[in-house]
Amino acid sequence: MGPTGAGKSSFVARATNSGDEGIGHALVSHTSEIKATRCIIGGSNVVLVDTPGFDDTKKSDLEILESISDWLNKTYEQGTLLSGILYFHRISDNRMAGTPLKNLRVFQKLCGNKAMSRVILVTTMWDEVDESIGNERLKELEGNYWKAMIAQGSTTYRYENTLKSSSKLLSELVKRKRREVRLQKQIANKHLELRETDAGQELYSRLDQIAEKRAEVLARITAQRQQAGDEATADDLRKQFETLKAELDQTRQQTQSLKLTSVKRAAAYIRKTFM
């Protein structure tokens, strides 16, 4: 799992020695569906599951969470557990904000504290930064954004974008005991709706904040349009307004789907806590 362009599909291609087919090289995300690929690692049958990021260019964040949830719960009902969860992060990113942070927080809620020991935080794109800068960024991630996850048993791994590097990581992973993640337990065992789960409510919180910020920007553009002194500027502002308005409407539709009434919220809390 991880943001679009973090190297998830590339990792699967290297690990299975299948070339570059299926790897995104542009701003448009390549993986819009969950893809399971079988391979052999150290004599063990391994299934690598590639998921789209929550910044996918073809699907909404809610659709992404629904597809991940459906896959996890169908396999859970079949008795299939996870040996590990790889979370990919570009070390070339110079800051941890916006979409990468949203991805991480929803991911944490999806996994839950008890599954953190199964999480490996994989850094990619080391060839795009100076060694010293990359090491400083990794130190910041470990000491800040990933600190709580590492304290709960998560580990980090520097991926070198080679077959050897991917094989080394997976060889360690297949030795681990398998277990479920929080989202699977909350839906299958506690019978929660997706929007009632911790992951669903974290996504709701993130989207609600995005909607507020977009509404503020929309108000500023509206004011600027009224004060525009020439036709070209007014036309440019109109296009910005229409694009942002469409994005705001889509975000509000997602938040409405995830919003819980006070009664629903109380019922979900009881089932999470006491069932």
N, C-alpha and C positions, 0 to 999 in steps of 0.2 A: 504494500500500500504506500501512498504518498502522493504529492502534488504531480500534476501533469508536467512531463519533461524532466522528472527526477532520475530517470534511468531504469524504471521498472521493466519495461518491455525489452530494453537492451540487455538487462541482466538475464532474463529468461532466454533470450537468443544466445547469449554467451554460454550459459549453463547447459543448454541443450545442443549447442554447437550447430544452430540452425540458421546462421547468417543474420542479415539485417532485415529480413522480411518481418513486417509488423512493428517496426521501430519508427516512432515519430521524429521527424527532423525539423518540424516547423512549429509555429505558434498554435496551430490547430492540433488538438489532442488526437492521438491515434487509437488508443484503447478506450472505446466507448461501451464495450461490453466486457463482462467477466470472462476471462479465457483461462482454461485449465490445460496444462501441457505436461505430459508424462515423460519421465527420463529415469535413468539408472544412475544412482550415486553410491559408489562403494558397495555394489551388490544389492542395494535396497531400491525398491520401486518408489519413486518420488513423484508427487503431483505438485507442480508450481502453479499457483493461481494468481493471475495478473488482474488487478482491479483498476478502474478509472479513478482519477483524482476528483476531489470535490470542486475543482476549478475546470471541469471538463467543458469543452466548447460545443459539444453536441447535446448534452443532457443537463438538466437542472441538478442542483445539489440534492434535492429531495429524491429525484429519480435514481441518482447514484446510490444513496443510502438504502433505498428500497431494493435495488438489485443486489447489493452486497448482503443485505439482511436476508433476502430470499435464498440466495445461494448458501449462506452459512446455516440457515435453519433447515433447508432440505437435506444437506449433508449431515447435519447433527441428528436429524430424525432417522437417518440411515446408519447411525452409529459411527460416523467418521469424525474424528477429532483432529486438531492441528498440532503438528510437531513444533511449529514456530510461526511467528509473524514478523516479516521483514518490513521495516518502515524506512523508505528511501528519502534522502534529503540531499539537495545539491550544495556542496561545500562552496560552490562558486557564488551562491547568493550572499550578498553583502549585509543583509539584515533579515531578521525573523519577524515579519509582520504580515498583516493582511491575510492573503490566501494560505501561505504556508502555515501560519499560526492557527487558522481555522481548521485546516486539515489535521494538524497535530492534536488539537483539543477534541475534535469529534472522534479521532482514532483512539485517544485515551479512554473516552467514555465507552466506546464500542468494546474495547478489550477488557476493561475493569482491572482493579488492582491485583487480583489473584493471578491474572494471566500475564502480568508484566515481566515475570521471569522467563516467559517464552518470546519476548520481544527483542529483536536485534535492530538497533538504530544504524542503518547503513548510509554512510556518506559517499557521494559519487562526485564525478567531474573534478577530480584532483588534478588532472592534466590542464585545467583551465585557470589555475591559480598558482601563485608562488607558494612554495612549501611553507614558508614562515607565516604567510597570511592564512593559509588553510589550517595550520596548527592553532593559530590564534582563534579562528572562528570555531574550530572544534572544541577548544577549551571553553569558549563562551557558551556553546550549546550544552556541554557536559555540566558546567557550573551554574547554568541558569535554566534554560528552557527544558532540558532533559533531566535535570537534577532529581526531581521527584521520581521519575520513571527508573532511573539508574539505582536510586535508593531502594526501590521495590524489586530489583533484580534484573532489569534490562541491561543489555550490554551494547557496546558500539563496535562497528566494524568499518574499516577503510577499504572500500571496494576499488580495485585497480582496473576495472573494465577488461578483464581477461578471463579465459576459461579456467586458468589455474586459480585465480582469486575467487571466482564463483564456486568452484568445486571445493575449495578449502572451507568456505563458509557453510555450504550445504552438508559437507561431511560431518561437521560438528552438530548441525541441526538435526540430522536424522537419528542421532544417538539419544535425543531428549525424549522424555515421557510426554505423550500427547495429552491435551486437555481442551476444554471448551473455553469460549470467551463470554464475557458478561452479556452481550446482546443475545447470544443463543439461549442462555439460561433465562433471561427476562421474558423472551417471547415463547419459547417452548415449554419451560417449566413453570413460569409464573403467569403465563397467558396474557402478557401485556401487548397492547397494540404498539406498532413501531413508534408512533408519536409519543407514547407513554414511557418509552425506554430512556435511559440516560443519554444515549447517543442521539435520539430524536430530539430531546429537549435541549441538548447542547447545540445542535444544528439550528433549532428554532431561535435560540438566544443569539447566535452568530448572525443569522439572516435578519433578525429584528434590528440589530445594530446597523447592518448594511442598509436596510430600508430607511432608517432615520437619517443616515449620512447622505443617501441619494436624494431624499426629500429636501434636505437643506441646500444641496447643490442646485437642485431643480428650481428652488425659490430664487436663488441668486441669478440663475440664467434668465428666469422670467423678468426680473428687475432690469437686467442688462439689455434684454430685448426691447423693453419699453424706452430705454435711453439711447438705443443704437442710432448713430447719426447718419449712416449710409446703408444702402440696400444690401451690399455684399456682407457687411458685418451682421445685419439683421438675419440674412439668409443662413449664415454660418451658425448663428446662435439658435435659429429655428431647428436646424438639423441636429445640433447637440441636444436640444430640448426633447425632440422626438425620440432620439436614441435612448437617452436617460429615462424618459417617461416609460418606454417599453420595458427597460430593465427593472425599473421600480415596480411596475405592475406585476411582472413575473415574480419578483422577490416577495411581494405582498401576498400573491397567490400561494406561494410555498409556505410562508409563515402562517397563513390562515389554515392550511392543511395540517400543520403541526401544533397549532394552538390548542391548549387544553382548558376546559372550564374548571372552575374551582372544585366542583364535585369530582370530575374526572381526575384532577391532580391529586386529590385526597385519596381516591380509590386506588390510584396507581402507587402512591406512597405506601399504603397498607399492604398491597400485594408484594411490593419490593422488600418491605421490611419484615413482614410477619409470615409470609407463605414460603 
